């Protein structure tokens, strides 16, 4: 199991209003894969509202998130009697670009998903960096089944395999 420890967080508690220059990737890595996790407090009743909204929007959200082409997976987990939520994901590329992709490619989706979190400033806000730094938690172990393959490479491989299978089907008919 390949895991590495990230450098200490330089952004935590700094009051940074925008991404610090030279910001280091956050969380553990396995090859090119990075883990990201935040545990966020919810507004009163926010857990149930989040549960209802996310169950209804899962299909549309999935198609929107595909635009990023660096996001391997993500999950939301409600706990502590719906008073907190864990958001965890695996992505490739740099941390700063990962957050900027949310802010530029799917900002309305992200703001909709996190609107029940206390103090959430919005993904386009310069305060998002401080908010993330305040609530981010690094995994103690991180495993990636394909640590040296990016999402773009997986998608390309699927297209090549589909084309090859069609070619074989045509040759056998």
WOZIUR-V348484 format. One record per pair of residues at least 6 apart in sequence whose C-alpha atoms are under 7 Angstrom apart, sorted by the first residue. I is the first residue (numbers start at 1). J is the second residue. Records with the same first field share a line. If there is no record, write none. Layout:
I: J ; J
//
This chain:
1: 143
2: 30 ; 143
3: 28 ; 29 ; 30 ; 141 ; 142 ; 143
4: 28 ; 29 ; 30
5: 28
6: 26 ; 27 ; 28
9: 26
11: 133
12: 130 ; 133 ; 134
13: 130 ; 133 ; 134
15: 130
16: 129 ; 130
17: 126 ; 127 ; 129 ; 130
18: 126 ; 127 ; 129
19: 129
25: 94 ; 95
26: 95
27: 34 ; 35 ; 36 ; 138 ; 139
28: 34 ; 35 ; 138 ; 139 ; 142
29: 35
30: 143 ; 144 ; 147
31: 147 ; 148
32: 92 ; 93 ; 147 ; 148
33: 90 ; 91 ; 92 ; 144 ; 147
34: 90 ; 91 ; 92
35: 89 ; 90 ; 91 ; 142
36: 88 ; 89 ; 90
37: 86 ; 87 ; 88 ; 89 ; 136 ; 137 ; 138
38: 86 ; 87 ; 88 ; 135 ; 136 ; 137
39: 84 ; 85 ; 86 ; 87 ; 135 ; 136
40: 84 ; 85 ; 86 ; 117 ; 135
41: 83 ; 84 ; 85 ; 117 ; 118
42: 83 ; 84 ; 85 ; 116 ; 117 ; 118
43: 116 ; 117 ; 118
46: 116
47: 78 ; 82 ; 83
50: 116
54: 113
61: 109
64: 106
65: 106
67: 105
68: 101 ; 105
69: 151 ; 152
70: 91 ; 92 ; 93 ; 150 ; 151 ; 152
71: 90 ; 91 ; 92 ; 151
72: 90 ; 91 ; 151
73: 89 ; 90
74: 88 ; 89 ; 90
75: 87 ; 88 ; 89
76: 85 ; 86 ; 87 ; 88
77: 85 ; 86 ; 87
78: 84 ; 85 ; 86
79: 85
92: 150
102: 110
103: 123 ; 124
107: 123 ; 124
110: 123
111: 122 ; 123
114: 120
121: 127 ; 128
122: 128
//
